[in-house]
Amino acid sequence: MFKKSVIAIFAVMVASAAWALSDKQRADIEARIAPAGKVCMQGDTTCGGAGALASSGPRSGEQVYNTYCTACHSVGVLGAPKTGSSDWIARIDAKGKDTVYANGVNGIGAMPVKGTCGDCSDDEIYAAIDFMLPQG
């Protein structure tokens, strides 16, 4: 009985030593599982560096369209009104321009809020919608 107890204690000690990590091993693991980045908002001084850059000013409707809207509205993905098409006029006639603007800001159907432009102002979204309307 004594012999079995000694063997059991010895086995527990060996097993626990196998699970113990050196400081270097622990540091290596922590480095591998550390977050890849940190989100810093404008004015946040806890990030250890400069805060987020402020916008350089309002973007034109064409700039917003080319960056965020063209992928869906150039080809009509999932029923999105195509740029320059009469689909826009039909929507404005049926719902009114204010509703079309509100849908651009709030999203509707498959279109996400602000068409994925999280840093666009409402006015920039309105300008992008105006850019997509038939010209002339």
Beta strands, then each sheet from edge to edge (+ up, - down):
end
